[in-house]
């Protein structure tokens, strides 16, 4: 019997450390080579690290939220044979202890969020394991999110993986059996009410911590000002319906966003100061001729901003297809680093949730962001008469250090004009 010390591998160009998102094994677990043991987030991606060997876990380094350096020992296995940790090869004091992440200063730049790879399910064991009371259930972030959405307590779900790890299949069996994780369930029709006193502490780690750091950096260093406008999209809706009904074979169905993207191409061409990045360390504003539009996209892992690059070189169908491809890849966890970086301006849409207005936070180091709300039929006054028109609200935020109020308002007004007269988008 020997000892195998596994060091955190190089998981990307320029990556020197990673944050522990979740341990997928526990001390005492027996694992096979290539079985996922650890989920780690870097500045570029979230990846699952596979086991380098067959063995039994004897020691793990750190907990969720701790930082592991590349090349530092992250887990130790008991293995058959000599292993790799002979006294002559490595001394215990050479092991690198993971550190807690220090709070980011406001002026630090937030790294772009990157995709979490799809979780790799453990092969189910023949018999399910029910863990002892007080023992934390092991499950991937996707399984935990799904359980929360279904109001299921994972402590009550039998796991069939190593150490009782819960897979999607285990959750399916639990739901199919009619089990529920709610402790306050009561018969239908009962008027009894139960006082609730429970609390849940949720550690802010991984992507959620990076989002928090990015929002804090943007909001604390950028003096935001916001501007709102309503747009009559009645004519645009007619055009959209016509184009969808006559679209070429294989072409994507058009939503409002591709039209807004094309309207922004023309508007940003007229207001180049709004299509820019501000390096506040060097005090340099870089205006871009290329229009790379970030599309804020909500996923079950958090908020990402995939990028449609060179929209100025696309027609309406190409921009719709590319937007659909990168946003779907992001939701599926398959978007690459290049898909999630390089934007010069961002669109954020609340979709069907709509709302009347919002104050979106700028995607630093950009200098502006446009929020899109859902379109609704509303009674409006037109030529002295009350008529029903299809209306959409727009919200925008701007970096007031480099974008004057007049400039931001003018950009939104240009977008409004193009959307209300959609033929001009294509002229």
N, C-alpha and C positions, 0 to 999 in steps of 0.2 A: 504493500500500500504506500502510495506517495502523495505528494501535494502539488497541485497545479495552480499557480498564481496567474490569473488572466488580467492583462493590462488593457485599459481602454484603447481601442485601435484608432488609427487615423481615419476619421469618417468624413473627410471633406477637405478640399484645398483651403489652406489657411486656417483651419479649425484647430484651436489649441486646447479647448476645454468644452465640456458639455454638462448640462444640468440634468440631474436625475429627475425624470418625470414619474416613473413607476418601476419598482422591482417586480418582475414577473415570476420570481421564485423566492423561496425562503430558506433559511438555514435548515438543513436536514432533508431537503428535496433531492431526489435522484433525477438527474436530467440526462438526455441524450445529446450527442453532438448536433449542432444546428438548431436546437430548440431555443426559442426566444427567452432570454433571461432578464433583459433590462431595456427600458425605453428611455432614450436620452435626447434632449433637445439642445441643438447648437444654434448659432446665429443664422444658420442656413436651412436647417431641416430638423424634423423629429424622426428618429429612426429607432428600430428595435435591434438590439445587439444579440446575435445568436451565441449559444454556448460553443466554445472551441473544442470540447471534448465530452466524453461520457464520464460521469462522476457524481459525487454527492456534495452538495453545497455545504461547506464548513464555515464560511465567513463571507459577509458582504460589507462593502465599504460605503457608509453614508446612507441617507434616507432621501425621500422625495424632497426636492428643493435644494439639495446640496450640489456643489460644483465639483466635477471630476476632471483632472487634467488628462489630456491625451498622453498615454505612456505610463500613467499611474495605475497601480493595482486596484481593480474595482471588485473582484470577487475571487474567492479561493475555493478550490475543489479538492476533495479526497478522491484519488484515482487509483486504478490498478497500475502497478509498475512504479517507476521511479518518479514520475512527474517532472516538473521543471524547477522546483524550488529547493534545490540542495543548498546547504549552508554556504558552500563556496561560491555559488552563483549569485545569490541575492541575500542580503541581510535584512532582517525584519525592519530595522530602522530606515531602510531605504524606501519603504512603502510611503506613498504620498497620501496624506489624509485629506479627504474631501473637505472643502470649505463652504460655509454658508455664503450665498451671494450677497455682496454689499449693495446697499441701495444706490441706484444710479443718480448721479447729479442731474439737475434739470437740463444743463446745457449739453449733456451727452446725446448723441444721435441714436435714435432707436433703430435697430436692425430690422429690415423687412421681415414680416412673418413668412414662414415657409411651411410647406405641407407636411402633415403627419402621414407616414406611409400606412397602408391598411394593416390592421393587426393580423398577426399570423396565429391562427387557432392551434392550440395543442391538440394532439390526437386523443380522443376520448378514451379513458380507461374503461375496462369492462363494467366496473361498478362505480356508481356515484358516491362521492364522499360528502358527508355532512359535517361541517366543522364544529368544534366545541364552542360553547358560549364565550364571548369575549375575544374570540379569534377573528381577525379581520379577513373578510372574504377577498380572495385574489381574483381580479378580472381586469381586462383591458379597458382603456378609457371609453372605447366605443360601446362596450357592454354596459359599463356604468351609466353612460348617458342614456342608453336605451332603457335601462332599469328605472332611472329617475323619471323618464317620460311616462313610463307605465305605472308609476307609483308602486314599485316593487322593492322590498328590502332584500338586498343581496345576501344578507346574513341568513335568510330563510331559504335560499336557493341551493340545491345540491349541486356541487361541482364535480365533473368527471375528470378534470385534468390533474396534473401533479399538485399535491398538497391541497386538493379540492378547488383548483382554479376553475372559474366559471366561464364557459364558452357561450356563444350565441345559441348553440344547440341546446345547452342546459337551460338557458332562459326560455327557449321555445317549449321545452318539455314542462317547465314550471308553469308557463302561461296556459298551455294546453290542458294541464291538470286542474285548472281553475283556482290555483293557489293565489293568494294575494299577500303583499307585504304590508298592507295598511293595518295598523293595530287598532284603529278607531272605527273600523267598519261596523255597521249596524243594520238590522233588517230594514228592507224597503218599507216605508210608511211609518217607521218609528220616529217619534219626536224627541227621543232622548238626545241630549247634547253632552259631550265629554270634554272636560277641560284639558287642554294640551300644555304640557310644560317642557317638552323636549327641545333641545338645541342641537345644532350641527355646526362644527367648526370645519371650514373648507380652506385648506392651505392654498394660497395663491402662488402657483408654480407654473412652469412650462409656458405654453402659449399665452395663457391668461396673464401671467406676470409680464411677458413681453408686450402684450397689448397695453397693460397698465403703464408700463414704463414709457411706451411710445406716446400714449395719450398725455401723460404727465409732462413729458418733454415738450410736446407740441403746445399744450395749453399754457404751460408756465413760462415758455420763452417767446411765444408768438402772441402779439396783441391782436386778437381776432376782432373783426367787425363783420356783422351779418347783414344781408340784404335779401328781401323777400319780394316775390312777384307772382301774379296769377296769369295764366296763359289760356287763351281760348283755342283748344285743339280740335274743334269740330271739323274743320276742313282736313286737318291731319288725320283724324279718325276715318274720314271718308276715303282718303288716299290709302291709308293703311289697309283698310278692308278690301279695297280694289286690288292692291298689289298682292295681298295674300290669296285672293281668289284667282288671280291670274299668274301666280309666281311660276317660274321655270321648274321643271322637274328636278327634284333633289335640293331645291333652294329652301332655306330655313323659313319658318313662319316669323313674320316681323312683329316685334313688340314696339313700344314707343322708344326704347333705348337706342336702337340703331339710328333713328331719326335725330335724336338728341345728340348722339355722337357726331353725326354729319353736320348738324347745326353748329356744334362746338368747333368743328374744323374751320368753318368759315368765320365764326366769331373770333376765335383765337388768332386767326390769320390777320384780323383787323386790330386786335388788341394783344400784341405779342408780349406785353409786360405781364399778362396773366398766365402765359404758358412758360413758366420759368421756375428755376430752383434757386433758393437763397442759401448760400453758405455763410452762416452767421459767425463762424470763426474767422473766416477770411474777409468778411464783409464784401462778398461778390455775389451779384445776381447774374445767373446764366440763363439767357433767353434761348429757347429751342425752336428751330424751324420745324423739326419733327414733332408730331403730336402723338404721344404715347398715353393713352387713356387708361387709368386704373379704374377697375369696376369693383367697388366694395361688395364682397360676397360673404354671406353668412353660411357657415357650415356647422356640423355637429361638433366640430373641434374648436370653434371660435371664428373670429372675423379675419378674413384674408382679403388682399387686394391684388387679384390677378390683373395683368396688363395686356391690353390690345395695342400693339406697337404699329406705328406708321399708319394711323387711321386716315391721314391725309392722302394716302395712296390707294385707298379702298373705295369701292362703291357701297351702296346700301346693303347689298346682299353679302358682300365679302365681310363687311364690318359685323353684320349680324351673325354670320357663320363663325367668325373668329371669336367674337364675344361668347357665343354659346359653347365653343370648344374649350376655351380657357376657364370659364366659370364652372363648367361641368367637371373638367379635370381637377379643379380645385376642390369641389365638393367630394369627389371620389378619392381625394388624397394622392392624385397622380401628377399634379402640377410640379414642374421643376423650378429651380431657383430663378432661371431666366424668365419664366412665366410670371414670377411674383416680384419682379424688381424692374426699375427703369422708368416708372411713370413720370410724366411731366404735369399731369392734371388728373384729378380723380372725380368720378361720379359716384354718388351713393344714393341708393333707391330703397325706400321703405316698402315698395311693392304694394300688395293689397292692403297692408296695414295703413298705408296712406298718411293720415294726419293732416293737420292744417299747415304746420310749419315745424322747423327744427333749426338747431344751431350746430351744424356738423363741424367736427374738429378737423383741422387741416392735416393732411397726410404729409408731414414734414419730410423733406425740405421743400415741398411744393409751396406755392403762395396762394392757392385758392382751391376750393372744392364746391361742387354743385350738388345739392340735394334735390331729388325728384320725388314728388308725392303722386298718389294715384289720381287718375282722371275720373271725374264724376259729372253726371248731368246736374246742372244747377240753374236756378232762375236768375237771369242777369238782365240788366237794362241795355238794350241795343237799339240805337236810333230812336230813342224815346219810348220804346215799347219793352215790356217784360217778356222775355223769350227764354226757352230752354236751350242752353248751350253746354257743350262738354268742356269742362274746365279742369286745369291742372295747376297746382301750386309748385313753385320753385323756391328753394332756400339755398343761400350761398354764404360762405364764409371766406374771408380774405385776410392775408397778412398785411396789417396796416403799416408795417415798417417800410414796405416796398410797393404796395398797391394802394393808391388813393381811393377814397370812397367813390369819386366820379368814375374811375377806371373800372372798379368792380361792378358798379351799377350799370355802366355802359355795356359791359360784356353780357350781363343778364338780359338787358333790353335787346341786344342784338339776337341772342338766342330766342327770345320771345317773338321777335319779328319774323325770324325764319320759320319757327314752328307754326305761327299763325298764318303764314303764307308759304305753305310747304313746297310749292313749285320753285321758290327762290333757292331752296336748299340745293337744287340740282342745276342751277344756272351758273 
